[in-house]
Amino acid sequence: MAHHEPFPFPQEQREGFGDLQRSIAMIMFLALNCIAIAISGFLAFALFWPMALVHMRDRHPDILRSFGSPAFVSKTGLSWLLMRRYRQLQDGSLNGLATPAWLAAWCTIFALIAAGLLRLFA
């Protein structure tokens, strides 16, 4: 029975992969993980932010009107969320919907920044 080599490259080529290539590969792997975190954060944001907006439509329509249309992507609404101004309303149900949206939005932002920085270093 013939011995099967587990690596597709000869020994001489395998030794050519030095520390620099391994470091670049690790950095790119971490950048890819950051992209995955950003996608997860965006999906969570896309679930919780509309539910928070529906709650505001039902209980706080004057604030929702101040966001403009469409409220989902308005600068006013997003800055209101990112600065946690929803806490001033002291509405426990709104806090329960807006806090995960706030956390998901910041996770998306930070993960994209981290992925970009890691890509610059690779």
N, CA, C and O atoms as CSV, one atom per row, in Angstrom:
chain,resi,resn,atom,element,x,y,z
A,1,MET,N,N,0.841,-1.168,0.000
A,1,MET,CA,C,0.000,0.000,0.000
A,1,MET,C,C,0.894,1.241,0.000
A,1,MET,O,O,1.818,1.344,0.806
A,2,ALA,N,N,0.624,2.157,-0.881
A,2,ALA,CA,C,1.462,3.347,-1.032
A,2,ALA,C,C,1.151,4.358,0.068
A,2,ALA,O,O,0.013,4.494,0.517
A,3,HIS,N,N,2.197,5.056,0.481
A,3,HIS,CA,C,2.041,6.089,1.499
A,3,HIS,C,C,1.469,7.342,0.843
A,3,HIS,O,O,2.007,7.832,-0.150
A,4,HIS,N,N,0.383,7.851,1.398
A,4,HIS,CA,C,-0.269,9.041,0.831
A,4,HIS,C,C,0.157,10.267,1.636
A,4,HIS,O,O,-0.009,10.315,2.855
A,5,GLU,N,N,0.703,11.250,0.938
A,5,GLU,CA,C,1.161,12.499,1.576
A,5,GLU,C,C,-0.055,13.377,1.889
A,5,GLU,O,O,-0.840,13.667,0.986
A,6,PRO,N,N,-0.234,13.809,3.150
A,6,PRO,CA,C,-1.422,14.598,3.512
A,6,PRO,C,C,-1.394,16.024,2.963
A,6,PRO,O,O,-2.442,16.667,2.896
A,7,PHE,N,N,-0.239,16.530,2.573
A,7,PHE,CA,C,-0.139,17.899,2.071
A,7,PHE,C,C,0.071,17.874,0.559
A,7,PHE,O,O,0.837,17.051,0.059
A,8,PRO,N,N,-0.593,18.759,-0.170
A,8,PRO,CA,C,-0.448,18.741,-1.626
A,8,PRO,C,C,0.873,19.331,-2.127
A,8,PRO,O,O,1.185,19.197,-3.310
A,9,PHE,N,N,1.661,19.982,-1.255
A,9,PHE,CA,C,2.911,20.607,-1.668
A,9,PHE,C,C,4.093,19.769,-1.205
A,9,PHE,O,O,4.032,19.139,-0.150
A,10,PRO,N,N,5.162,19.758,-1.984
A,10,PRO,CA,C,6.377,19.070,-1.518
A,10,PRO,C,C,6.948,19.752,-0.274
A,10,PRO,O,O,6.624,20.903,0.022
A,11,GLN,N,N,7.789,19.036,0.436
A,11,GLN,CA,C,8.368,19.530,1.682
A,11,GLN,C,C,9.067,20.875,1.490
A,11,GLN,O,O,8.972,21.743,2.358
A,12,GLU,N,N,9.764,21.064,0.375
A,12,GLU,CA,C,10.499,22.314,0.142
A,12,GLU,C,C,9.554,23.504,0.052
A,12,GLU,O,O,9.861,24.577,0.570
A,13,GLN,N,N,8.409,23.326,-0.598
A,13,GLN,CA,C,7.451,24.429,-0.724
A,13,GLN,C,C,6.740,24.707,0.599
A,13,GLN,O,O,6.420,25.858,0.898
A,14,ARG,N,N,6.493,23.673,1.385
A,14,ARG,CA,C,5.842,23.877,2.678
A,14,ARG,C,C,6.702,24.702,3.611
A,14,ARG,O,O,6.185,25.522,4.369
A,15,GLU,N,N,7.981,24.500,3.567
A,15,GLU,CA,C,8.875,25.265,4.423
A,15,GLU,C,C,8.963,26.715,3.993
A,15,GLU,O,O,9.424,27.562,4.758
A,16,GLY,N,N,8.522,27.015,2.766
A,16,GLY,CA,C,8.537,28.387,2.270
A,16,GLY,C,C,7.506,29.275,2.945
A,16,GLY,O,O,7.626,30.500,2.921
A,17,PHE,N,N,6.497,28.664,3.545
A,17,PHE,CA,C,5.488,29.457,4.247
A,17,PHE,C,C,6.060,29.884,5.583
A,17,PHE,O,O,6.122,29.087,6.519
A,18,GLY,N,N,6.476,31.127,5.678
A,18,GLY,CA,C,7.119,31.605,6.886
A,18,GLY,C,C,6.131,32.240,7.844
A,18,GLY,O,O,4.914,32.153,7.681
A,19,ASP,N,N,6.699,32.872,8.835
A,19,ASP,CA,C,5.874,33.516,9.852
A,19,ASP,C,C,5.042,34.646,9.288
A,19,ASP,O,O,3.919,34.868,9.742
A,20,LEU,N,N,5.565,35.365,8.308
A,20,LEU,CA,C,4.825,36.479,7.721
A,20,LEU,C,C,3.552,35.995,7.041
A,20,LEU,O,O,2.490,36.590,7.223
A,21,GLN,N,N,3.646,34.929,6.264
A,21,GLN,CA,C,2.460,34.405,5.592
A,21,GLN,C,C,1.442,33.886,6.603
A,21,GLN,O,O,0.237,34.064,6.430
A,22,ARG,N,N,1.932,33.248,7.650
A,22,ARG,CA,C,1.014,32.756,8.682
A,22,ARG,C,C,0.335,33.914,9.399
A,22,ARG,O,O,-0.851,33.836,9.719
A,23,SER,N,N,1.070,34.975,9.651
A,23,SER,CA,C,0.486,36.146,10.314
A,23,SER,C,C,-0.572,36.800,9.436
A,23,SER,O,O,-1.632,37.196,9.919
A,24,ILE,N,N,-0.278,36.910,8.144
A,24,ILE,CA,C,-1.253,37.500,7.225
A,24,ILE,C,C,-2.501,36.631,7.154
A,24,ILE,O,O,-3.618,37.147,7.135
A,25,ALA,N,N,-2.317,35.326,7.114
A,25,ALA,CA,C,-3.462,34.421,7.077
A,25,ALA,C,C,-4.309,34.559,8.344
A,25,ALA,O,O,-5.538,34.552,8.273
A,26,MET,N,N,-3.663,34.684,9.489
A,26,MET,CA,C,-4.403,34.835,10.745
A,26,MET,C,C,-5.152,36.165,10.780
A,26,MET,O,O,-6.295,36.218,11.233
A,27,ILE,N,N,-4.521,37.233,10.310
A,27,ILE,CA,C,-5.174,38.542,10.287
A,27,ILE,C,C,-6.394,38.502,9.367
A,27,ILE,O,O,-7.454,39.028,9.707
A,28,MET,N,N,-6.236,37.878,8.211
A,28,MET,CA,C,-7.369,37.781,7.291
A,28,MET,C,C,-8.485,36.920,7.871
A,28,MET,O,O,-9.663,37.206,7.655
A,29,PHE,N,N,-8.125,35.871,8.604
A,29,PHE,CA,C,-9.132,35.046,9.279
A,29,PHE,C,C,-9.892,35.873,10.304
A,29,PHE,O,O,-11.117,35.781,10.389
A,30,LEU,N,N,-9.179,36.682,11.087
A,30,LEU,CA,C,-9.847,37.534,12.067
A,30,LEU,C,C,-10.724,38.579,11.382
A,30,LEU,O,O,-11.810,38.889,11.873
A,31,ALA,N,N,-10.268,39.124,10.256
A,31,ALA,CA,C,-11.079,40.089,9.512
A,31,ALA,C,C,-12.355,39.421,8.999
A,31,ALA,O,O,-13.425,40.029,9.021
A,32,LEU,N,N,-12.247,38.195,8.547
A,32,LEU,CA,C,-13.422,37.468,8.087
A,32,LEU,C,C,-14.390,37.211,9.233
A,32,LEU,O,O,-15.605,37.284,9.046
A,33,ASN,N,N,-13.866,36.914,10.414
A,33,ASN,CA,C,-14.726,36.756,11.587
A,33,ASN,C,C,-15.441,38.062,11.922
A,33,ASN,O,O,-16.608,38.052,12.313
A,34,CYS,N,N,-14.741,39.185,11.769
A,34,CYS,CA,C,-15.376,40.481,12.015
A,34,CYS,C,C,-16.506,40.731,11.021
A,34,CYS,O,O,-17.538,41.296,11.385
A,35,ILE,N,N,-16.318,40.317,9.777
A,35,ILE,CA,C,-17.387,40.445,8.784
A,35,ILE,C,C,-18.585,39.587,9.187
A,35,ILE,O,O,-19.729,40.015,9.032
A,36,ALA,N,N,-18.340,38.398,9.696
A,36,ALA,CA,C,-19.430,37.531,10.153
A,36,ALA,C,C,-20.169,38.165,11.326
A,36,ALA,O,O,-21.396,38.089,11.394
A,37,ILE,N,N,-19.446,38.786,12.244
A,37,ILE,CA,C,-20.079,39.470,13.371
A,37,ILE,C,C,-20.906,40.649,12.872
A,37,ILE,O,O,-21.999,40.900,13.380
A,38,ALA,N,N,-20.389,41.375,11.877
A,38,ALA,CA,C,-21.131,42.508,11.316
A,38,ALA,C,C,-22.421,42.037,10.654
A,38,ALA,O,O,-23.459,42.685,10.793
A,39,ILE,N,N,-22.368,40.928,9.944
A,39,ILE,CA,C,-23.581,40.391,9.313
A,39,ILE,C,C,-24.586,39.981,10.378
A,39,ILE,O,O,-25.778,40.259,10.247
A,40,SER,N,N,-24.117,39.324,11.429
A,40,SER,CA,C,-25.022,38.927,12.520
A,40,SER,C,C,-25.630,40.144,13.194
A,40,SER,O,O,-26.822,40.162,13.501
A,41,GLY,N,N,-24.812,41.161,13.425
A,41,GLY,CA,C,-25.318,42.380,14.036
A,41,GLY,C,C,-26.344,43.066,13.167
A,41,GLY,O,O,-27.357,43.553,13.667
A,42,PHE,N,N,-26.092,43.113,11.858
A,42,PHE,CA,C,-27.057,43.748,10.965
A,42,PHE,C,C,-28.374,42.981,10.942
A,42,PHE,O,O,-29.441,43.593,10.914
A,43,LEU,N,N,-28.314,41.659,10.954
A,43,LEU,CA,C,-29.549,40.873,10.968
A,43,LEU,C,C,-30.339,41.101,12.257
A,43,LEU,O,O,-31.565,41.211,12.224
A,44,ALA,N,N,-29.645,41.172,13.379
A,44,ALA,CA,C,-30.332,41.458,14.640
A,44,ALA,C,C,-30.938,42.863,14.613
A,44,ALA,O,O,-32.057,43.072,15.079
A,45,PHE,N,N,-30.195,43.814,14.067
A,45,PHE,CA,C,-30.717,45.180,13.928
A,45,PHE,C,C,-31.957,45.185,13.039
A,45,PHE,O,O,-32.940,45.859,13.349
A,46,ALA,N,N,-31.915,44.438,11.938
A,46,ALA,CA,C,-33.044,44.392,11.013
A,46,ALA,C,C,-34.272,43.724,11.631
A,46,ALA,O,O,-35.383,43.908,11.134
A,47,LEU,N,N,-34.095,42.966,12.686
A,47,LEU,CA,C,-35.235,42.370,13.384
A,47,LEU,C,C,-35.783,43.284,14.484
A,47,LEU,O,O,-36.996,43.471,14.581
A,48,PHE,N,N,-34.916,43.845,15.301
A,48,PHE,CA,C,-35.376,44.586,16.477
A,48,PHE,C,C,-35.757,46.032,16.190
A,48,PHE,O,O,-36.700,46.538,16.798
A,49,TRP,N,N,-35.067,46.709,15.294
A,49,TRP,CA,C,-35.371,48.115,15.035
A,49,TRP,C,C,-36.773,48.293,14.455
A,49,TRP,O,O,-37.477,49.197,14.906
A,50,PRO,N,N,-37.230,47.490,13.483
A,50,PRO,CA,C,-38.617,47.643,13.028
A,50,PRO,C,C,-39.647,47.371,14.118
A,50,PRO,O,O,-40.691,48.020,14.168
A,51,MET,N,N,-39.352,46.410,14.992
A,51,MET,CA,C,-40.296,46.158,16.087
A,51,MET,C,C,-40.353,47.343,17.034
A,51,MET,O,O,-41.424,47.684,17.536
A,52,ALA,N,N,-39.214,47.975,17.284
A,52,ALA,CA,C,-39.203,49.171,18.122
A,52,ALA,C,C,-39.972,50.302,17.444
A,52,ALA,O,O,-40.683,51.053,18.112
A,53,LEU,N,N,-39.835,50.430,16.132
A,53,LEU,CA,C,-40.555,51.475,15.408
A,53,LEU,C,C,-42.064,51.236,15.426
A,53,LEU,O,O,-42.837,52.188,15.533
A,54,VAL,N,N,-42.485,49.992,15.324
A,54,VAL,CA,C,-43.919,49.681,15.414
A,54,VAL,C,C,-44.435,50.013,16.807
A,54,VAL,O,O,-45.530,50.557,16.950
A,55,HIS,N,N,-43.664,49.695,17.823
A,55,HIS,CA,C,-44.060,50.045,19.184
A,55,HIS,C,C,-44.181,51.558,19.331
A,55,HIS,O,O,-45.109,52.054,19.971
A,56,MET,N,N,-43.254,52.279,18.745
A,56,MET,CA,C,-43.318,53.742,18.812
A,56,MET,C,C,-44.510,54.280,18.030
A,56,MET,O,O,-45.128,55.262,18.440
A,57,ARG,N,N,-44.834,53.651,16.922
A,57,ARG,CA,C,-46.014,54.061,16.161
A,57,ARG,C,C,-47.276,53.946,17.012
A,57,ARG,O,O,-48.173,54.785,16.932
A,58,ASP,N,N,-47.329,52.895,17.827
A,58,ASP,CA,C,-48.510,52.667,18.653
A,58,ASP,C,C,-48.528,53.494,19.927
A,58,ASP,O,O,-49.598,53.917,20.363
A,59,ARG,N,N,-47.374,53.736,20.535
A,59,ARG,CA,C,-47.343,54.381,21.852
A,59,ARG,C,C,-46.708,55.764,21.866
A,59,ARG,O,O,-47.011,56.559,22.755
A,60,HIS,N,N,-45.844,56.075,20.915
A,60,HIS,CA,C,-45.148,57.370,20.880
A,60,HIS,C,C,-45.124,57.912,19.443
A,60,HIS,O,O,-44.052,58.092,18.866
A,61,PRO,N,N,-46.300,58.168,18.869
A,61,PRO,CA,C,-46.326,58.558,17.450
A,61,PRO,C,C,-45.670,59.913,17.165
A,61,PRO,O,O,-45.142,60.123,16.073
A,62,ASP,N,N,-45.697,60.827,18.127
A,62,ASP,CA,C,-45.088,62.142,17.891
A,62,ASP,C,C,-43.572,62.038,17.700
A,62,ASP,O,O,-43.001,62.743,16.868
A,63,ILE,N,N,-42.930,61.170,18.461
A,63,ILE,CA,C,-41.481,60.988,18.320
A,63,ILE,C,C,-41.172,60.287,17.000
A,63,ILE,O,O,-40.212,60.636,16.314
A,64,LEU,N,N,-41.983,59.308,16.653
A,64,LEU,CA,C,-41.760,58.602,15.399
A,64,LEU,C,C,-41.917,59.548,14.205
A,64,LEU,O,O,-41.162,59.449,13.238
A,65,ARG,N,N,-42.882,60.459,14.264
A,65,ARG,CA,C,-43.061,61.427,13.181
A,65,ARG,C,C,-41.857,62.347,13.048
A,65,ARG,O,O,-41.540,62.798,11.947
A,66,SER,N,N,-41.182,62.627,14.160
A,66,SER,CA,C,-40.017,63.513,14.104
A,66,SER,C,C,-38.833,62.876,13.362
A,66,SER,O,O,-37.914,63.582,12.948
A,67,PHE,N,N,-38.850,61.550,13.192
A,67,PHE,CA,C,-37.781,60.868,12.469
A,67,PHE,C,C,-37.854,61.107,10.966
A,67,PHE,O,O,-36.842,61.009,10.272
A,68,GLY,N,N,-39.023,61.416,10.469
A,68,GLY,CA,C,-39.203,61.560,9.031
A,68,GLY,C,C,-39.502,60.214,8.401
A,68,GLY,O,O,-39.669,59.203,9.084
A,69,SER,N,N,-39.565,60.232,7.090
A,69,SER,CA,C,-39.906,59.010,6.376
A,69,SER,C,C,-38.807,58.700,5.373
A,69,SER,O,O,-38.356,59.614,4.682
A,70,PRO,N,N,-38.365,57.490,5.262
A,70,PRO,CA,C,-38.671,56.308,6.073
A,70,PRO,C,C,-37.887,56.324,7.382
A,70,PRO,O,O,-36.695,56.630,7.402
A,71,ALA,N,N,-38.557,55.998,8.447
A,71,ALA,CA,C,-37.950,56.071,9.781
A,71,ALA,C,C,-36.851,55.026,9.974
A,71,ALA,O,O,-35.938,55.226,10.776
A,72,PHE,N,N,-36.934,53.916,9.246
A,72,PHE,CA,C,-35.970,52.829,9.436
A,72,PHE,C,C,-34.539,53.270,9.144
A,72,PHE,O,O,-33.605,52.821,9.808
A,73,VAL,N,N,-34.360,54.141,8.163
A,73,VAL,CA,C,-33.012,54.551,7.772
A,73,VAL,C,C,-32.775,56.048,7.927
A,73,VAL,O,O,-31.790,56.573,7.407
A,74,SER,N,N,-33.664,56.744,8.637
A,74,SER,CA,C,-33.473,58.190,8.778
A,74,SER,C,C,-32.307,58.488,9.716
A,74,SER,O,O,-32.095,57.789,10.708
A,75,LYS,N,N,-31.562,59.531,9.388
A,75,LYS,CA,C,-30.433,59.925,10.233
A,75,LYS,C,C,-30.907,60.290,11.632
A,75,LYS,O,O,-30.256,59.955,12.621
A,76,THR,N,N,-32.029,60.969,11.711
A,76,THR,CA,C,-32.563,61.375,13.018
A,76,THR,C,C,-32.904,60.154,13.866
A,76,THR,O,O,-32.560,60.091,15.046
A,77,GLY,N,N,-33.584,59.184,13.254
A,77,GLY,CA,C,-33.970,57.981,13.991
A,77,GLY,C,C,-32.779,57.152,14.421
A,77,GLY,O,O,-32.727,56.664,15.550
A,78,LEU,N,N,-31.817,56.993,13.518
A,78,LEU,CA,C,-30.639,56.190,13.866
A,78,LEU,C,C,-29.785,56.868,14.935
A,78,LEU,O,O,-29.258,56.201,15.826
A,79,SER,N,N,-29.649,58.188,14.849
A,79,SER,CA,C,-28.874,58.870,15.894
A,79,SER,C,C,-29.623,58.815,17.226
A,79,SER,O,O,-29.003,58.695,18.282
A,80,TRP,N,N,-30.946,58.903,17.177
A,80,TRP,CA,C,-31.776,58.778,18.388
A,80,TRP,C,C,-31.543,57.416,19.033
A,80,TRP,O,O,-31.436,57.308,20.255
A,81,LEU,N,N,-31.464,56.375,18.200
A,81,LEU,CA,C,-31.226,55.027,18.712
A,81,LEU,C,C,-29.804,54.884,19.248
A,81,LEU,O,O,-29.605,54.393,20.359
A,82,LEU,N,N,-28.816,55.311,18.463
A,82,LEU,CA,C,-27.418,55.112,18.856
A,82,LEU,C,C,-27.043,55.893,20.110
A,82,LEU,O,O,-26.150,55.482,20.852
A,83,MET,N,N,-27.713,57.010,20.351
A,83,MET,CA,C,-27.437,57.789,21.558
A,83,MET,C,C,-28.343,57.390,22.724
A,83,MET,O,O,-28.323,58.026,23.778
A,84,ARG,N,N,-29.120,56.358,22.532
A,84,ARG,CA,C,-29.995,55.779,23.564
A,84,ARG,C,C,-31.006,56.775,24.132
A,84,ARG,O,O,-31.300,56.749,25.327
A,85,ARG,N,N,-31.521,57.624,23.303
A,85,ARG,CA,C,-32.521,58.583,23.769
A,85,ARG,C,C,-33.854,57.931,24.111
A,85,ARG,O,O,-34.689,58.543,24.776
A,86,TYR,N,N,-34.060,56.700,23.666
A,86,TYR,CA,C,-35.294,55.989,23.990
A,86,TYR,C,C,-35.440,55.764,25.489
A,86,TYR,O,O,-36.551,55.550,25.975
A,87,ARG,N,N,-34.345,55.809,26.219
A,87,ARG,CA,C,-34.410,55.602,27.667
A,87,ARG,C,C,-35.105,56.765,28.384
A,87,ARG,O,O,-35.629,56.594,29.485
A,88,GLN,N,N,-35.107,57.934,27.763
A,88,GLN,CA,C,-35.768,59.096,28.370
A,88,GLN,C,C,-37.274,58.914,28.449
A,88,GLN,O,O,-37.927,59.542,29.281
A,89,LEU,N,N,-37.833,58.070,27.602
A,89,LEU,CA,C,-39.284,57.853,27.594
A,89,LEU,C,C,-39.738,56.973,28.754
A,89,LEU,O,O,-40.926,56.943,29.074
A,90,GLN,N,N,-38.834,56.275,29.372
A,90,GLN,CA,C,-39.122,55.384,30.504
A,90,GLN,C,C,-40.249,54.405,30.187
A,90,GLN,O,O,-41.170,54.197,30.977
A,91,ASP,N,N,-40.139,53.820,29.010
A,91,ASP,CA,C,-41.089,52.805,28.550
A,91,ASP,C,C,-40.342,51.475,28.535
A,91,ASP,O,O,-39.477,51.254,27.688
A,92,GLY,N,N,-40.676,50.597,29.466
A,92,GLY,CA,C,-39.969,49.324,29.597
A,92,GLY,C,C,-40.062,48.457,28.345
A,92,GLY,O,O,-39.102,47.776,27.985
A,93,SER,N,N,-41.207,48.481,27.689
A,93,SER,CA,C,-41.363,47.676,26.478
A,93,SER,C,C,-40.491,48.214,25.346
A,93,SER,O,O,-39.879,47.449,24.602
A,94,LEU,N,N,-40.443,49.531,25.228
A,94,LEU,CA,C,-39.587,50.128,24.204
A,94,LEU,C,C,-38.116,49.852,24.515
A,94,LEU,O,O,-37.332,49.573,23.608
A,95,ASN,N,N,-37.742,49.929,25.778
A,95,ASN,CA,C,-36.362,49.598,26.161
A,95,ASN,C,C,-36.019,48.159,25.769
A,95,ASN,O,O,-34.911,47.882,25.309
A,96,GLY,N,N,-36.977,47.249,25.953
A,96,GLY,CA,C,-36.756,45.845,25.615
A,96,GLY,C,C,-36.588,45.602,24.132
A,96,GLY,O,O,-35.959,44.619,23.740
A,97,LEU,N,N,-37.134,46.471,23.293
A,97,LEU,CA,C,-36.989,46.327,21.846
A,97,LEU,C,C,-35.830,47.158,21.296
A,97,LEU,O,O,-35.126,46.731,20.381
A,98,ALA,N,N,-35.645,48.343,21.862
A,98,ALA,CA,C,-34.627,49.245,21.316
A,98,ALA,C,C,-33.218,48.893,21.793
A,98,ALA,O,O,-32.252,49.127,21.067
A,99,THR,N,N,-33.083,48.342,22.987
A,99,THR,CA,C,-31.747,48.014,23.484
A,99,THR,C,C,-31.053,46.951,22.626
A,99,THR,O,O,-29.876,47.121,22.308
A,100,PRO,N,N,-31.731,45.859,22.238
A,100,PRO,CA,C,-31.056,44.927,21.322
A,100,PRO,C,C,-30.748,45.560,19.963
A,100,PRO,O,O,-29.727,45.237,19.356
A,101,ALA,N,N,-31.605,46.446,19.481
A,101,ALA,CA,C,-31.320,47.136,18.220
A,101,ALA,C,C,-30.106,48.043,18.377
A,101,ALA,O,O,-29.268,48.117,17.478
A,102,TRP,N,N,-30.004,48.731,19.507
A,102,TRP,CA,C,-28.858,49.591,19.791
A,102,TRP,C,C,-27.566,48.772,19.842
A,102,TRP,O,O,-26.559,49.138,19.236
A,103,LEU,N,N,-27.614,47.670,20.567
A,103,LEU,CA,C,-26.444,46.806,20.692
A,103,LEU,C,C,-26.042,46.223,19.333
A,103,LEU,O,O,-24.858,46.166,19.004
A,104,ALA,N,N,-27.017,45.800,18.562
A,104,ALA,CA,C,-26.728,45.229,17.243
A,104,ALA,C,C,-26.147,46.278,16.301
A,104,ALA,O,O,-25.235,45.977,15.530
A,105,ALA,N,N,-26.659,47.499,16.353
A,105,ALA,CA,C,-26.133,48.554,15.492
A,105,ALA,C,C,-24.671,48.855,15.832
A,105,ALA,O,O,-23.835,48.983,14.937
A,106,TRP,N,N,-24.369,48.965,17.117
A,106,TRP,CA,C,-22.979,49.241,17.500
A,106,TRP,C,C,-22.067,48.055,17.186
A,106,TRP,O,O,-20.919,48.254,16.789
A,107,CYS,N,N,-22.556,46.828,17.358
A,107,CYS,CA,C,-21.743,45.661,16.999
A,107,CYS,C,C,-21.421,45.670,15.512
A,107,CYS,O,O,-20.299,45.362,15.112
A,108,THR,N,N,-22.400,46.022,14.698
A,108,THR,CA,C,-22.174,46.092,13.254
A,108,THR,C,C,-21.129,47.150,12.922
A,108,THR,O,O,-20.210,46.899,12.143
A,109,ILE,N,N,-21.268,48.312,13.504
A,109,ILE,CA,C,-20.341,49.413,13.230
A,109,ILE,C,C,-18.924,49.043,13.659
A,109,ILE,O,O,-17.985,49.184,12.875
A,110,PHE,N,N,-18.761,48.572,14.892
A,110,PHE,CA,C,-17.430,48.234,15.391
A,110,PHE,C,C,-16.807,47.057,14.633
A,110,PHE,O,O,-15.601,47.047,14.384
A,111,ALA,N,N,-17.619,46.076,14.270
A,111,ALA,CA,C,-17.085,44.923,13.538
A,111,ALA,C,C,-16.606,45.338,12.148
A,111,ALA,O,O,-15.576,44.851,11.681
A,112,LEU,N,N,-17.341,46.231,11.482
A,112,LEU,CA,C,-16.890,46.689,10.171
A,112,LEU,C,C,-15.614,47.526,10.276
A,112,LEU,O,O,-14.730,47.424,9.425
A,113,ILE,N,N,-15.520,48.345,11.312
A,113,ILE,CA,C,-14.296,49.122,11.524
A,113,ILE,C,C,-13.120,48.182,11.792
A,113,ILE,O,O,-12.042,48.355,11.223
A,114,ALA,N,N,-13.326,47.198,12.650
A,114,ALA,CA,C,-12.256,46.247,12.975
A,114,ALA,C,C,-11.829,45.459,11.739
A,114,ALA,O,O,-10.636,45.241,11.524
A,115,ALA,N,N,-12.796,45.032,10.926
A,115,ALA,CA,C,-12.450,44.290,9.710
A,115,ALA,C,C,-11.644,45.163,8.753
A,115,ALA,O,O,-10.687,44.697,8.136
A,116,GLY,N,N,-12.029,46.418,8.635
A,116,GLY,CA,C,-11.270,47.330,7.773
A,116,GLY,C,C,-9.855,47.562,8.269
A,116,GLY,O,O,-8.910,47.583,7.481
A,117,LEU,N,N,-9.710,47.737,9.570
A,117,LEU,CA,C,-8.368,47.927,10.134
A,117,LEU,C,C,-7.510,46.680,9.977
A,117,LEU,O,O,-6.325,46.774,9.656
A,118,LEU,N,N,-8.104,45.518,10.201
A,118,LEU,CA,C,-7.349,44.278,10.031
A,118,LEU,C,C,-6.929,44.094,8.575
A,118,LEU,O,O,-5.826,43.625,8.297
A,119,ARG,N,N,-7.803,44.462,7.659
A,119,ARG,CA,C,-7.463,44.351,6.235
A,119,ARG,C,C,-6.300,45.282,5.884
A,119,ARG,O,O,-5.459,44.941,5.052
A,120,LEU,N,N,-6.256,46.436,6.508
A,120,LEU,CA,C,-5.142,47.345,6.254
A,120,LEU,C,C,-3.806,46.772,6.737
A,120,LEU,O,O,-2.765,47.022,6.130
A,121,PHE,N,N,-3.839,46.012,7.817
A,121,PHE,CA,C,-2.621,45.428,8.360
A,121,PHE,C,C,-2.166,44.188,7.611
A,121,PHE,O,O,-1.003,43.797,7.705
A,122,ALA,N,N,-3.063,43.572,6.876
A,122,ALA,CA,C,-2.708,42.317,6.181
A,122,ALA,C,C,-1.973,42.580,4.885
A,122,ALA,O,O,-1.605,41.639,4.182
